[in-house]
Amino acid sequence: DAQVEPRRAAAGVLAAARSAGARVRTGVEVTGLLRSGERVVGVRTAAGDLPAGAVVNAAGTWSGDVAALADVKVPISPRRGFILVTEPLPPTVRHKVYAAEYVDAVASDDAALQISPVVEGTESGTILIGSSRERVGMDRTLAVDVLRGLAAAAVRLFPLLAAVSVIRAYCGFRPYSPDHLPVIGPDPRAPGLLHACGHEGAGVGLAPATGKLVAAALSGHDQVIDSTPFRPERFG
């Protein structure tokens, strides 16, 4: 299924960045942007100012807040989703299985709860059960009704799961864009600011191409694809 384990992938990207000379600062909040006239020339943080030739807004679900620091609109909002994890089983689900309504749920603009079953086995034998979508802000409350809905939907696809125990559940927030397209590239409303956000649930898979587009914009090289549909100023 051409998948990656996102935590290991992130660790690998961080290691590669550090080996190339990047300085990674964790737990440091960006509180503002530095300006020279209209141009963005760095960030203001709780640990001091960081001047830079350009600033890339890749803040995921919080990217709209970062854009607002530059007085530009990038309407990224959180779209909450839950995952159930079962006890380890013998090889049972060998491929990721989606219900057909998943396609409609991803493309929907509805803020209300939507459940479209996705069931996936892992190397360790556990089975991951999703997916839910709802726009409820950054509410991390464990929504038992949503978990029940996920479990029931998964059992309809795989009846044998009715006798399997769930060992944990967790939630996350997808960076939702109103037109379901990411926001990538320079922002002409705030020269010096670039965006790489709004990929919703596809960020891990689309990250390499997004990185190439941002790198091309920063270096003046030709883009690998036409980035016009992703331009930040489309939101006005």
C-alpha positions in Angstrom: 0.0 0.0 0.0 3.1 2.3 -0.2 2.7 3.5 3.4 5.1 4.9 6.0 5.1 5.0 9.7 4.8 8.8 10.3 6.7 9.0 13.5 9.7 7.2 12.1 9.4 9.3 8.9 9.4 12.5 10.9 12.4 11.4 13.0 14.2 10.6 9.7 13.4 14.0 8.3 14.6 15.8 11.4 17.9 13.8 11.4 18.5 14.6 7.8 17.8 18.3 8.4 20.2 18.4 11.3 22.9 16.7 9.3 22.4 19.4 6.6 23.0 22.1 9.2 19.4 22.9 10.3 18.9 24.0 13.9 15.7 22.5 15.4 14.2 24.3 18.3 11.4 22.4 20.1 8.9 23.9 22.5 9.5 27.5 21.2 6.3 29.4 20.4 6.2 31.8 17.4 4.5 34.9 18.7 4.9 37.3 15.7 6.7 37.9 12.4 9.6 40.3 11.8 9.1 42.8 9.0 11.2 45.1 6.9 8.6 47.3 5.3 6.0 44.9 3.9 8.5 42.0 3.7 8.6 39.2 6.2 12.2 38.8 7.4 12.0 36.4 10.3 9.9 35.3 13.3 9.5 36.6 16.8 9.5 33.8 19.4 9.2 33.4 23.1 12.9 32.7 23.1 13.9 35.7 21.0 13.9 36.9 17.4 15.0 34.7 14.5 15.8 36.8 11.4 15.6 34.9 8.1 15.5 35.5 4.4 12.1 33.9 4.2 9.6 32.2 6.5 7.8 28.9 5.7 4.5 28.4 7.4 4.2 24.7 7.9 2.3 24.7 11.2 -0.3 22.1 10.2 -3.6 22.7 12.0 -2.2 25.9 13.4 -1.2 27.3 10.0 -4.1 29.7 9.9 -3.0 31.3 13.2 0.5 31.7 11.9 -0.8 33.3 8.7 -2.9 35.7 10.8 0.3 37.0 12.3 1.1 38.4 8.8 -2.5 39.7 8.5 -3.3 37.3 5.7 -6.2 34.8 5.5 -5.4 31.1 5.2 -8.5 29.4 6.5 -7.1 26.2 7.9 -9.2 24.6 10.6 -9.0 21.3 12.6 -11.0 18.3 11.5 -10.9 15.8 14.3 -10.6 12.1 13.8 -10.5 9.1 16.1 -8.7 5.7 15.7 -9.3 2.5 17.5 -6.5 0.0 18.0 -7.3 -3.7 18.6 -5.4 -6.3 20.5 -2.8 -8.2 18.4 -4.2 -10.9 16.2 -2.9 -13.5 13.8 -2.7 -12.2 10.2 -6.2 -11.1 9.5 -6.5 -7.9 7.5 -3.7 -7.9 5.0 -4.6 -4.7 3.1 -6.1 -1.4 4.0 -9.9 -1.7 3.3 -12.0 1.4 2.7 -15.8 1.6 2.5 -17.0 3.4 -0.6 -18.5 6.3 1.5 -14.9 7.3 2.6 -14.5 9.2 -0.7 -17.6 11.3 0.0 -16.6 11.9 3.6 -13.1 13.2 2.6 -14.7 15.6 0.0 -17.5 16.8 2.2 -17.8 20.3 3.6 -20.1 19.2 6.4 -18.8 20.1 9.9 -21.0 17.4 11.5 -19.8 14.0 12.4 -19.1 11.6 9.5 -18.0 8.0 9.9 -16.7 6.0 7.0 -15.0 2.8 7.9 -11.3 2.1 7.2 -9.7 -1.0 8.5 -6.0 -1.7 8.4 -3.7 -4.4 9.8 -0.2 -3.7 11.1 3.0 -5.7 11.3 2.6 -6.1 15.1 -0.8 -7.8 14.6 -3.0 -4.9 15.9 -5.7 -3.6 13.6 -6.4 0.1 13.2 -10.0 1.2 12.8 -11.1 4.6 11.5 -12.2 6.9 10.3 -14.2 9.8 11.7 -14.4 13.4 10.6 -15.9 16.4 12.4 -15.0 20.0 12.9 -15.3 20.7 16.6 -12.3 22.9 17.1 -9.4 21.5 19.1 -11.6 19.5 21.5 -9.7 16.4 22.6 -12.6 14.9 24.6 -12.8 11.1 24.2 -16.1 10.8 22.3 -17.4 7.4 23.2 -20.3 7.7 20.7 -17.8 8.2 17.9 -15.8 5.2 19.0 -18.9 3.0 19.1 -19.8 4.2 15.6 -16.3 3.3 14.3 -16.4 -0.2 15.9 -19.9 -0.9 14.5 -18.8 0.2 11.0 -15.7 -2.0 11.2 -17.7 -5.0 12.3 -20.0 -4.6 9.3 -16.9 -5.0 7.1 -15.2 -7.7 9.2 -17.8 -9.5 11.4 -15.0 -11.4 13.2 -13.9 -8.1 14.8 -17.0 -8.3 17.0 -15.2 -10.7 19.4 -11.9 -8.7 19.4 -10.9 -6.3 22.2 -9.9 -2.7 21.7 -6.8 -1.8 23.7 -6.6 1.9 23.0 -8.0 4.9 21.1 -6.6 8.2 20.1 -7.6 11.3 18.2 -5.8 13.8 15.9 -6.6 16.9 14.0 -6.3 17.1 10.2 -5.6 20.6 8.8 -8.7 21.1 6.8 -8.9 23.5 3.9 -12.3 24.7 2.6 -11.7 23.7 -1.0 -9.9 20.5 0.0 -6.6 21.6 -1.7 -3.4 22.4 0.2 -1.9 25.8 0.5 1.6 25.9 -1.0 4.0 28.6 -2.1 4.8 32.3 -1.7 2.1 34.6 -0.4 2.1 37.8 -2.5 0.1 39.5 0.3 3.1 39.1 2.6 6.4 38.9 0.6 8.9 36.6 2.2 6.2 34.3 3.6 5.6 30.9 2.1 3.0 28.3 3.1 3.0 24.5 3.1 -0.2 23.5 4.9 -3.8 22.4 4.5 -3.2 18.8 3.3 -5.8 17.4 5.7 -5.2 13.6 6.0 -2.7 13.4 3.1 0.2 15.4 4.5 2.6 12.5 5.0 2.1 11.3 1.4 2.2 14.8 -0.2 5.1 16.1 1.9 7.9 15.3 -0.6 6.2 17.0 -3.5 5.3 20.0 -1.3 8.9 20.3 -0.2 10.0 20.4 -3.8 7.5 23.1 -4.6 8.6 25.2 -1.7 12.3 24.6 -2.4 11.8 25.7 -6.0 10.0 28.8 -4.9 12.8 29.7 -2.5 15.6 29.0 -5.0 14.0 30.3 -8.2 14.2 26.9 -9.9 11.5 25.5 -12.1 8.6 23.9 -10.3 8.1 20.1 -10.6 4.3 20.7 -11.2 2.1 23.7 -11.7 1.3 25.1 -8.2 -1.4 27.5 -9.4 -4.3 25.6 -7.8 -2.6 25.8 -4.4 -1.8 29.5 -4.4 -2.4 31.1 -0.9 -4.0 34.3 -2.2 -7.0 32.3 -3.6 -8.7 32.9 -0.3 -8.6 36.7 -0.7 
